[in-house]
Amino acid sequence: MRILLAEDDPMIADGLVRALRKSGYAIDHVSNGMDADTALVSQQFDLLILDLGLPKLSGIDVLKRLRARKNALPVMILTALDGLDDRVRGLDAGADDYLSKPFALPELEARVRALTRRGTAQSKLLEFGCLNYDQGERVARCNEQILDLSARELALLEILMLRVGRLVSKDQLVDHLCGWGEEVSTNAIEVYVHRLRKKLEPYEVRINTMRGLGYSLIKPDASRDAPN
Ligand code: CA
């Protein structure tokens, strides 16, 4: 799950980035409307958290441009507590939800969960062998048993399951697992892969490594010719 946060107040932005990263989201932060617009044109996100009072291009204009491009990305706007007009204008312009500042982080996180669930309604359950991964709930199961995975391991499993039959390169993993400005080395990626591989050991699923090229999910009987 990749979230774009457009917020010019550094204190609010910092708190949000930290909280959402801790919950396992990849979060990218921009502090003005032009940068938000550019990011939305050039990259894929699962959710936009949009402050309406942004420099360079207002949040409302960012939202209007997004919807004019027929982009249905879920959008949550952040408004001032007394900003009833803003709220109405935001919802009219195509926002899915709003939150008034100041807000409690648990409430924001609950709204984010609800919106990202809605956004992935069509492709909610990913399946491979005995494994399934619910993108809305962010839970992986095998034969009804929930796998005990960290947020990063879940994100890793998600991208491997989204691309079954294809190789996922380390660069793609770095991209999927982290937002801008978050340092994750390819060595760290190897550690996450190693941990996830260990946790998948009891199940009929393996992570295959093609040295120098990337990773893919395979079923064990297909792995005989491709050790590790
Ligand atoms: Ca602002």
Boltz pocket constraint, residues with backbone or C-beta under 6 A from the ligand:
constraints:
  - pocket:
      binder: B
      contacts: [[A, 7], [A, 8], [A, 9], [A, 51], [A, 52], [A, 53], [A, 54]]
      max_distance: 6.0
